[in-house]
Amino acid sequence: MTRKSQSDYKIPAERLPEGFVETVGRVPEVPAVARPAATVVLVREGAGGPEVLLLRRNRATGFVPGAWVFPGGRVDAADGEDALAERWDGLTREGAAGRLGLGEGARPAAIAYYGAAVREAVEETGLWPGVVGGGVRVGGAGGGGGLSEGSAGRAREALLGRGTPFAKVLRALDARLDGSAVEYIAHWVTPVVEPRRYDTRFFAARVPPGACAVHDEREMTGAVWLTPGAALARHRRDRLPMIFPTIRTLEDLVDFGSVEDLLAYYRGRPIPRVQPEIVRTATGVALQIRTNYPSR
């Protein structure tokens, strides 16, 4: 079932990443293929309610430079291999396929999106959402749990610097993945006007209270923990330029009183496929949202 909004969602140019408005209207004759990707909203308990981690993209990057985003990236072939799929507790290939609405022969396999979400979190933030080692949840770089700061740093560098498969890193740590700590929450496809397009599954993942991120400076230039409401307030004050999927996700997360409430709300809930259509206006851009709900 498809639903299309009748009213535009307008974003002033000053609230958008630098150069974004100029790309609107350049519709290619043959749109770029949307690459499979995963985004992860890292969530921790805070004094004012659940807090999410936002990272600022390096201005030298090719995709939304300068924007504040959630961690994420492309799905790699290794994210769906048996060596990693077998390290999940509480998540099977069949369960992931049913949750994401992907058939058994899909490439990449549905479980690869989950693996990519956790791997990207480790690479970009030094945090280890959903990772359990030796019976103790791993908190992240310098953040407690089952890893020392040194072993966490070495394991992360193995992923970033040497391209070691995530499954091999987890095996060396004697660690597994907790499916209950990672929940599927959204599905966004980049508009056809963009030269780089992604078919992105969004996940929320629990990290311990007080978890500290150490962002990868090769791609990111800043990191901040905020409640969704505070992040949106800063965006409205032109202090946090964001693209629409980030804004919309924050709006969807505003009212939750705890991390567990957030995860429980999305557990098993139908997730629509959303692909915005972007129109340039005199003051910025406007978007119409085409929403495709999975068939029951």
N, C-alpha and C positions, 0 to 999 in steps of 0.2 A: 504494500500500500504506500502511495506517495502523497505527501502533503507539501504544499508550497505556501510560504507566508505571503500575505497580501500587502504588508507594510515593510518599508525599508528600515534596516538597522543602520544608523548613520554614525560614522566615526570621523571627527575632525582630523585634518592632516597632521596637526601638532601632536596627536596622540598615537600616531602610527610610526613604525620604524622609518628611518631616513631612506628616501628613494622609493618607498613602496607605492605612493600615489602614481608616480611616473610609469609604473609597469601596467597600470590598469588601462584597458582599451587596446593593448597590443595583442589581439587574439591571433594565435598562429593558425596557419592553414591546417596543420596537423598537430593537435595538442600533444604535449609530451606524455609519455606513459607514466602513470602514477606508480611509484615504487613502494613496495611494502615497507612500513615503518612502525615503530612502537614509541609511545610517549608514556612517561610515568609521573604521576603526581605523588610526590613523596609527602606523607602526612605524619605529623607528630602532635602529641597533646601539648597544649600551651595554656598559660594562665587565663587567656581570654577565649579558649576553645581551640579546635583543631587549627594548626598552622601548616601551610604548604611552602615548599621550597621553589623559588624562582631564580633562574640564572640569566645573566645578561650575555647575549651572544656577541662575540668579537665583531667589530665593524669590518674586519677584513674577510669575514666569511661570506659565502655566496648566497646563502638563504637567510632572509630577514635579518640583515646585519643590524646590531644595536638593539634588537628586540629583547624583552624579558620573556622567557619561555620556561616550560617544564623540561627536565632532562629527557632525552630521547634520541633516536637515530634509526638508521636503516636496519632491517632484519637481515642477518647473515645466514648462509646455508647451515652453519654449525649450530645455530640456535634451535634448529628442529631435529638435529640428529639424535639417535637413540642414546648416545652417551650422556647427553644433557637431559633428555626427556625422562630417562630412568632415575634421575636424581630428584624429581618432584614427589612430594608427599601430598596426597589430597588433590592431585590434578593428573588426569590421564590424557592421552591423545584424544580419546573419544569424548571425554568431558570438555576439553578445550574446543574441539571442533563443533560440538553442539552449542557451546556458549557463544562462539564467534560467528556461528552460522556458515561455516566452511565445510565443504564436503571432504570425504576421506582422501581423495586424490589431490586436494588443493596443494599448490606450491607457492609460497612456503606453507607448511602445515600450520594449523592454528596454534599448536603448542609453541611454535617458534616465536610468535609474537610475545608470549609470556616470558620466554627466555631472554629475548632481546630487551624487554623492558627492564628486567633486573640487571642484566649485563651493562646496559647503558647507564643505569643509576650508579653502578660501581665505578665505571670508567669516568663519568663526568662529575661525580660528587664525592667519591670515596666512601659512600654509605652502602650498606649491604642489606637492602630490604628483603625480608622473607628468607634470608639465609640463616640456617641453623647449623652450628658446628659443635660437635661433642655434647649435644643436648642443651647448649646455651645459645640463645639468639645473638647474632653478631650485630653489634651496634654501629660500627663504621670506624673510620680513621680516628684513632685516639679516643673512641667513644665507648669503650667497654665491650661487654659481651664475651664471645669466645675467642677473639683475636687480639693480640697485642698490636700496638701502633706499628711496630716494625713488620710483623707478618702481614698485616693488612696492606701496608704500603708496598711490600714486595709482591703480594698477590695482585694488587691493582696494576703495578708496573708490568707484570707479566702479560696482562691483558692489553695495556696501552702500548708499551714499548716493544714487546716481542711478539705480539699477536697470538699468544697462547690461547687455545680454545677455552671457553668458560668452564666447560665440563672438566677439563684437565686441572684447572685452577681449583675448582671445588673438591675434586678428588684428592689433590695434594693437601688440602685443608681438612679433609675428612668431614666435609660440610654437605648439607642437603638443602633443598628449597621447600618452603612451607607454602602450599597453595592457598591456605586460608588467609595469608597476609597480603595477597595480591588480588585485586578485583577489577574486572573489566567494566569501564564506565562510559565510554564514548567511542564513536567511529567517525572520523573526518577525512574527506578527500579534498585535496587542493583544487581550487578553481582552474578552469582550462586556460585562463590567461597567463598563468604562471609558467615560466620556462623550466622550473624544477617543481615536479609534482609528486605528492606522496599520498598513499592510501594508508592512513594512520589509525591504529587502534590505541586508545587511551586506557591506561590502568591507574588505579590508586593503590599505593603500597604503604603499609605501616612501617615506621621507624621509631625507635625508642624516644621518650621525652628527653630533650636536651641534646639530641644527636646533632653533631656539628659537621657541616659539609666542607670539603676541601675541593673546590672546583678545578677542573682541568683548564689551565690558563692558555692552552693551545687553541681552545675554542670559546672559552667564556672569560669575561672580564669582571664578573661580580656575582654575588649570591646573597639572597636575603630570605629569611623566614618571616611570613606574615599570615595573619588570618585572611581568608578570602575577601572578607569585607574591607579590611585595611588595604589590601592590594588594589581592589577596585577603586577605593577612595584616592589612593595615590595616582592611579591611572587617570581618574577624572581631573586631578590637579596637574595633569601633563607631566608627571614625574616618572611614570613607568610606561613607556611605549610598548604596546602589545598588538598582536594580531588577533583576529576574531575568535578562533578556537580557544585561545587562552582566556580571553575575556568571558566567553560563554561558559567555559568550564568553571571558572571562578564564581560566576553567577549561580551556577547549579550547586555549588558547594557551600554557599553562604550560611545556610540555616542549620547545619548539623552541629549538635552539641558535643559530640565526641567522635574520635576516630572510628570506634566500633560501630556507632550509629551510621556513619558514612558508609562503611564497608557493607554493613547489613542491608542498607537500603538498596544498594546496587546488586546484591547477590541474587542472581537469577532473573533480574529485571530485564525486559526486552530493550535492546540498545539499537536505535535507528542509525542508518548510514546518512550522513549529512554532507552535502556538497554546496557551498555558497556560490552564488553568482554575484560578481563584483561590478559595480557601476561607479564611474567617477562623477563627483559632484563639484559644485563651485568651491566648496570648503573642505573637501576630503573625499571619502568614498561612502557608498551605500551598498548594503548587501541584502539579497533575497535568499532565503534559506529553503533548499529543497530537501525534504526529509523522507527517507524511505524506511518504513518499518518492516521488520522481518515478517514473513508469512507465518501464521500460526498453524 
